Amino acid sequence: MIPLVLSTDDDYSSQMLMAAYLKDVNFCRSFVSKANGQEALDYLQNLTKDPSLANWPDIIFLDIKMPVLDGWGFLEGFTDLTQDLQKIPPVVLVSATNTAGDISRAEAHPLVTALIIKPISNTALKKLSSLPELCDYFSQEENSSANPASTTVS
């Protein structure tokens, strides 16, 4: 189980559903939500004041289209923020659409681990839990118990 998820999405309902779902399927222990990329960057910047990074997220779910600062803008700021850090969490883009432009841009970005189409599914979580960056959080038993529900793009 992942200790801490940071989710950035301007849709409050999506945030609440995702938080409940991720906890219900034992994907994460704690869930922090931010409404846009700027709020998320401000939150992370504040966390860097603690050298231990004790409350640093273990994974970031990031919506692409948001007001104030979108997912791509967040990634620019996050790249700068994490230059001197040892612990850089995987970033999973979460989008309602899978345009060719978003897919190619996500695949080209060094901090993006995966692109998932909303709504998030058991299949997507199973795929994420098997990634090298995340597999240590999950036992083999947990990985085999997820029930496939839909496809993902990564």
CYANA upper distance limits for C-alpha pairs under 8 A (distance plus 0.5 A):
  1 MET  CA     26 ASN  CA      6.56
  1 MET  CA     27 PHE  CA      5.58
  1 MET  CA     28 CYS  CA      5.63
  1 MET  CA     29 ARG  CA      7.13
  1 MET  CA    137 TYR  CA      5.71
  1 MET  CA    138 PHE  CA      6.04
  2 ILE  CA     27 PHE  CA      6.50
  2 ILE  CA     28 CYS  CA      4.91
  2 ILE  CA     29 ARG  CA      6.70
  2 ILE  CA     58 ASP  CA      7.15
  2 ILE  CA     59 ILE  CA      8.37
  2 ILE  CA    134 LEU  CA      8.47
  2 ILE  CA    137 TYR  CA      6.12
  2 ILE  CA    138 PHE  CA      8.22
  3 PRO  CA     28 CYS  CA      6.15
  3 PRO  CA     29 ARG  CA      5.46
  3 PRO  CA     30 SER  CA      6.46
  3 PRO  CA     57 PRO  CA      8.33
  3 PRO  CA     58 ASP  CA      7.19
  4 LEU  CA     28 CYS  CA      6.81
  4 LEU  CA     29 ARG  CA      6.70
  4 LEU  CA     30 SER  CA      5.23
  4 LEU  CA     31 PHE  CA      6.31
  4 LEU  CA     32 VAL  CA      7.98
  4 LEU  CA     55 ASN  CA      8.23
  4 LEU  CA     56 TRP  CA      8.07
  4 LEU  CA     57 PRO  CA      5.52
  4 LEU  CA     58 ASP  CA      5.94
  4 LEU  CA     59 ILE  CA      7.54
  5 VAL  CA     28 CYS  CA      7.14
  5 VAL  CA     30 SER  CA      6.74
  5 VAL  CA     31 PHE  CA      5.35
  5 VAL  CA     32 VAL  CA      6.65
  5 VAL  CA     57 PRO  CA      6.01
  5 VAL  CA     58 ASP  CA      6.53
  5 VAL  CA     59 ILE  CA      5.76
  5 VAL  CA     60 ILE  CA      6.44
  5 VAL  CA     61 PHE  CA      7.90
  6 LEU  CA     31 PHE  CA      6.55
  6 LEU  CA     32 VAL  CA      5.33
  6 LEU  CA     33 SER  CA      6.32
  6 LEU  CA     34 LYS  CA      8.13
  6 LEU  CA     57 PRO  CA      6.32
  6 LEU  CA     58 ASP  CA      8.36
  6 LEU  CA     59 ILE  CA      6.92
  6 LEU  CA     60 ILE  CA      5.28
  6 LEU  CA     61 PHE  CA      6.73
  7 SER  CA     15 GLN  CA      7.76
  7 SER  CA     31 PHE  CA      7.84
  7 SER  CA     32 VAL  CA      6.70
  7 SER  CA     33 SER  CA      5.30
  7 SER  CA     34 LYS  CA      6.81
  7 SER  CA     60 ILE  CA      6.24
  7 SER  CA     61 PHE  CA      5.10
  7 SER  CA     62 LEU  CA      6.45
  8 THR  CA     15 GLN  CA      8.46
  8 THR  CA     33 SER  CA      6.25
  8 THR  CA     34 LYS  CA      5.25
  8 THR  CA     35 ALA  CA      6.18
  8 THR  CA     36 ASN  CA      6.28
  8 THR  CA     37 GLY  CA      7.08
  8 THR  CA     40 ALA  CA      7.08
  8 THR  CA     60 ILE  CA      8.17
  8 THR  CA     61 PHE  CA      6.73
  8 THR  CA     62 LEU  CA      5.45
  8 THR  CA     63 ASP  CA      6.51
  9 ASP  CA     14 SER  CA      8.02
  9 ASP  CA     15 GLN  CA      7.08
  9 ASP  CA     33 SER  CA      8.04
  9 ASP  CA     34 LYS  CA      6.98
  9 ASP  CA     35 ALA  CA      5.61
  9 ASP  CA     36 ASN  CA      6.38
  9 ASP  CA     62 LEU  CA      7.00
  9 ASP  CA     63 ASP  CA      5.60
  9 ASP  CA     66 MET  CA      7.29
 10 ASP  CA     34 LYS  CA      8.10
 10 ASP  CA     35 ALA  CA      4.87
 10 ASP  CA     36 ASN  CA      6.16
 10 ASP  CA     63 ASP  CA      8.32
 10 ASP  CA     66 MET  CA      6.20
 10 ASP  CA     67 PRO  CA      7.78
 11 ASP  CA     15 GLN  CA      6.88
 11 ASP  CA     35 ALA  CA      7.76
 12 TYR  CA     16 MET  CA      6.79
 12 TYR  CA     35 ALA  CA      7.96
 13 SER  CA     17 LEU  CA      6.63
 14 SER  CA     18 MET  CA      6.45
 15 GLN  CA     19 ALA  CA      6.58
 15 GLN  CA     33 SER  CA      7.21
 16 MET  CA     20 ALA  CA      6.71
 17 LEU  CA     21 TYR  CA      6.49
 18 MET  CA     22 LEU  CA      6.43
 18 MET  CA    120 ILE  CA      8.10
 19 ALA  CA     23 LYS  CA      6.73
 19 ALA  CA     31 PHE  CA      6.60
 20 ALA  CA     24 ASP  CA      6.41
 21 TYR  CA     25 VAL  CA      6.71
 22 LEU  CA     26 ASN  CA      6.69
 22 LEU  CA     27 PHE  CA      5.54
 22 LEU  CA     28 CYS  CA      6.35
 23 LYS  CA     27 PHE  CA      6.40
 23 LYS  CA     28 CYS  CA      5.94
 23 LYS  CA     29 ARG  CA      6.83
 23 LYS  CA     30 SER  CA      8.23
 27 PHE  CA    125 LEU  CA      8.11
 34 LYS  CA     39 GLU  CA      6.34
 34 LYS  CA     40 ALA  CA      6.08
 35 ALA  CA     39 GLU  CA      7.05
 35 ALA  CA     40 ALA  CA      8.16
 35 ALA  CA     66 MET  CA      8.49
 36 ASN  CA     40 ALA  CA      6.94
 36 ASN  CA     66 MET  CA      6.37
 36 ASN  CA     67 PRO  CA      6.97
 36 ASN  CA     68 VAL  CA      6.99
 36 ASN  CA     69 LEU  CA      6.48
 36 ASN  CA     70 ASP  CA      7.20
 37 GLY  CA     41 LEU  CA      6.64
 37 GLY  CA     66 MET  CA      7.95
 37 GLY  CA     68 VAL  CA      7.72
 37 GLY  CA     69 LEU  CA      5.25
 37 GLY  CA     70 ASP  CA      6.11
 37 GLY  CA     71 GLY  CA      6.57
 37 GLY  CA     73 GLY  CA      7.53
 37 GLY  CA     74 PHE  CA      5.35
 38 GLN  CA     42 ASP  CA      6.58
 38 GLN  CA     68 VAL  CA      7.26
 38 GLN  CA     69 LEU  CA      5.94
 38 GLN  CA     74 PHE  CA      7.28
 39 GLU  CA     43 TYR  CA      6.63
 40 ALA  CA     44 LEU  CA      6.66
 40 ALA  CA     74 PHE  CA      8.30
 41 LEU  CA     45 GLN  CA      6.42
 41 LEU  CA     74 PHE  CA      7.29
 41 LEU  CA     77 GLY  CA      7.51
 41 LEU  CA     78 PHE  CA      7.26
 42 ASP  CA     46 ASN  CA      6.71
 43 TYR  CA     47 LEU  CA      6.93
 44 LEU  CA     48 THR  CA      6.93
 44 LEU  CA     56 TRP  CA      7.95
 45 GLN  CA     49 LYS  CA      7.76
 45 GLN  CA     81 LEU  CA      7.65
 47 LEU  CA     53 LEU  CA      6.95
 47 LEU  CA     55 ASN  CA      7.37
 47 LEU  CA     56 TRP  CA      7.07
 48 THR  CA     53 LEU  CA      6.77
 50 ASP  CA     54 ALA  CA      7.76
 57 PRO  CA     89 PRO  CA      7.07
 58 ASP  CA     89 PRO  CA      5.65
 58 ASP  CA     90 PRO  CA      7.80
 59 ILE  CA     89 PRO  CA      5.45
 59 ILE  CA     90 PRO  CA      5.64
 59 ILE  CA     91 VAL  CA      6.60
 59 ILE  CA     92 VAL  CA      8.08
 60 ILE  CA     89 PRO  CA      7.16
 60 ILE  CA     90 PRO  CA      6.79
 60 ILE  CA     91 VAL  CA      5.26
 60 ILE  CA     92 VAL  CA      6.56
 61 PHE  CA     91 VAL  CA      6.53
 61 PHE  CA     92 VAL  CA      5.34
 61 PHE  CA     93 LEU  CA      6.35
 61 PHE  CA     94 VAL  CA      6.84
 62 LEU  CA     71 GLY  CA      6.66
 62 LEU  CA     91 VAL  CA      7.43
 62 LEU  CA     92 VAL  CA      6.54
 62 LEU  CA     93 LEU  CA      5.21
 62 LEU  CA     94 VAL  CA      6.07
 63 ASP  CA     70 ASP  CA      8.07
 63 ASP  CA     71 GLY  CA      6.28
 63 ASP  CA     93 LEU  CA      6.30
 63 ASP  CA     94 VAL  CA      5.35
 63 ASP  CA     95 SER  CA      6.16
 64 ILE  CA     70 ASP  CA      6.22
 64 ILE  CA     71 GLY  CA      4.67
 64 ILE  CA     72 TRP  CA      7.10
 64 ILE  CA     93 LEU  CA      7.14
 64 ILE  CA     94 VAL  CA      7.29
 64 ILE  CA     95 SER  CA      6.53
 65 LYS  CA     70 ASP  CA      5.82
 65 LYS  CA     71 GLY  CA      6.85
 65 LYS  CA     95 SER  CA      8.22
 66 MET  CA     70 ASP  CA      5.12
 66 MET  CA     71 GLY  CA      7.49
 69 LEU  CA     73 GLY  CA      6.17
 69 LEU  CA     74 PHE  CA      6.91
 70 ASP  CA     74 PHE  CA      6.71
 71 GLY  CA     75 LEU  CA      6.75
 71 GLY  CA     93 LEU  CA      8.32
 72 TRP  CA     76 GLU  CA      7.01
 73 GLY  CA     77 GLY  CA      6.99
 74 PHE  CA     78 PHE  CA      6.38
 75 LEU  CA     79 THR  CA      6.43
 75 LEU  CA    111 LEU  CA      8.20
 76 GLU  CA     80 ASP  CA      7.15
 77 GLY  CA     81 LEU  CA      6.64
 78 PHE  CA     82 THR  CA      6.54
 79 THR  CA     83 GLN  CA      6.80
 79 THR  CA    111 LEU  CA      8.15
 82 THR  CA     86 GLN  CA      8.49
 82 THR  CA     88 ILE  CA      7.09
 90 PRO  CA    111 LEU  CA      7.11
 90 PRO  CA    112 VAL  CA      7.11
 90 PRO  CA    113 THR  CA      6.19
 90 PRO  CA    133 GLU  CA      7.42
 91 VAL  CA    111 LEU  CA      6.65
 91 VAL  CA    112 VAL  CA      5.41
 91 VAL  CA    113 THR  CA      6.04
 91 VAL  CA    114 ALA  CA      7.63
 92 VAL  CA    112 VAL  CA      6.48
 92 VAL  CA    113 THR  CA      6.11
 92 VAL  CA    114 ALA  CA      5.36
 92 VAL  CA    115 LEU  CA      6.18
 92 VAL  CA    116 ILE  CA      7.57
 93 LEU  CA    106 ALA  CA      8.18
 93 LEU  CA    112 VAL  CA      7.56
 93 LEU  CA    114 ALA  CA      6.74
 93 LEU  CA    115 LEU  CA      5.12
 93 LEU  CA    116 ILE  CA      6.62
 94 VAL  CA    115 LEU  CA      6.40
 94 VAL  CA    116 ILE  CA      5.36
 94 VAL  CA    117 ILE  CA      6.26
 94 VAL  CA    118 LYS  CA      6.71
 94 VAL  CA    120 ILE  CA      8.42
 95 SER  CA    115 LEU  CA      7.92
 95 SER  CA    116 ILE  CA      6.86
 95 SER  CA    117 ILE  CA      5.53
 95 SER  CA    118 LYS  CA      6.10
 96 ALA  CA    117 ILE  CA      6.09
 96 ALA  CA    118 LYS  CA      5.46
 96 ALA  CA    119 PRO  CA      8.02
 97 THR  CA    117 ILE  CA      6.96
 97 THR  CA    118 LYS  CA      8.27
 98 ASN  CA    102 ASP  CA      7.05
 98 ASN  CA    103 ILE  CA      6.97
 98 ASN  CA    117 ILE  CA      7.22
 98 ASN  CA    153 VAL  CA      8.31
 99 THR  CA    103 ILE  CA      6.75
100 ALA  CA    104 SER  CA      6.59
101 GLY  CA    105 ARG  CA      6.49
102 ASP  CA    106 ALA  CA      6.41
103 ILE  CA    107 GLU  CA      6.63
103 ILE  CA    115 LEU  CA      7.76
103 ILE  CA    154 SER  CA      8.32
104 SER  CA    108 ALA  CA      6.67
105 ARG  CA    109 HIS  CA      6.82
106 ALA  CA    112 VAL  CA      6.53
106 ALA  CA    114 ALA  CA      8.01
106 ALA  CA    115 LEU  CA      7.42
107 GLU  CA    112 VAL  CA      7.55
107 GLU  CA    114 ALA  CA      8.29
107 GLU  CA    154 SER  CA      8.24
113 THR  CA    154 SER  CA      8.21
114 ALA  CA    128 LEU  CA      8.45
114 ALA  CA    153 VAL  CA      7.95
114 ALA  CA    154 SER  CA      5.01
115 LEU  CA    152 THR  CA      8.09
115 LEU  CA    153 VAL  CA      6.12
115 LEU  CA    154 SER  CA      5.08
116 ILE  CA    120 ILE  CA      7.35
116 ILE  CA    124 ALA  CA      7.40
116 ILE  CA    152 THR  CA      5.95
116 ILE  CA    153 VAL  CA      5.96
116 ILE  CA    154 SER  CA      6.94
117 ILE  CA    152 THR  CA      6.67
117 ILE  CA    153 VAL  CA      7.15
120 ILE  CA    124 ALA  CA      6.88
120 ILE  CA    125 LEU  CA      7.99
121 SER  CA    125 LEU  CA      6.81
121 SER  CA    148 PRO  CA      7.92
121 SER  CA    149 ALA  CA      6.38
121 SER  CA    150 SER  CA      6.60
121 SER  CA    151 THR  CA      8.37
122 ASN  CA    126 LYS  CA      6.50
122 ASN  CA    146 ALA  CA      6.37
122 ASN  CA    147 ASN  CA      6.17
122 ASN  CA    148 PRO  CA      5.75
122 ASN  CA    149 ALA  CA      6.21
122 ASN  CA    150 SER  CA      7.94
123 THR  CA    127 LYS  CA      6.71
123 THR  CA    146 ALA  CA      7.72
123 THR  CA    147 ASN  CA      7.24
123 THR  CA    148 PRO  CA      4.85
123 THR  CA    149 ALA  CA      6.19
123 THR  CA    150 SER  CA      6.42
123 THR  CA    151 THR  CA      6.92
123 THR  CA    152 THR  CA      7.72
124 ALA  CA    128 LEU  CA      6.66
124 ALA  CA    150 SER  CA      8.09
124 ALA  CA    151 THR  CA      7.40
124 ALA  CA    152 THR  CA      6.11
125 LEU  CA    129 SER  CA      6.48
125 LEU  CA    146 ALA  CA      8.39
126 LYS  CA    130 SER  CA      6.92
126 LYS  CA    143 ASN  CA      6.62
126 LYS  CA    146 ALA  CA      6.60
126 LYS  CA    148 PRO  CA      8.43
127 LYS  CA    131 LEU  CA      7.24
128 LEU  CA    134 LEU  CA      7.46
129 SER  CA    134 LEU  CA      6.02
129 SER  CA    135 CYS  CA      5.70
129 SER  CA    137 TYR  CA      8.15
129 SER  CA    138 PHE  CA      7.05
129 SER  CA    143 ASN  CA      7.20
130 SER  CA    134 LEU  CA      7.11
130 SER  CA    135 CYS  CA      5.41
130 SER  CA    143 ASN  CA      7.67
131 LEU  CA    135 CYS  CA      6.09
132 PRO  CA    136 ASP  CA      8.15
134 LEU  CA    138 PHE  CA      7.98
135 CYS  CA    139 SER  CA      8.17
138 PHE  CA    142 GLU  CA      6.55
138 PHE  CA    143 ASN  CA      7.03
139 SER  CA    143 ASN  CA      6.94
140 GLN  CA    144 SER  CA      6.83
141 GLU  CA    145 SER  CA      6.90
142 GLU  CA    146 ALA  CA      7.59
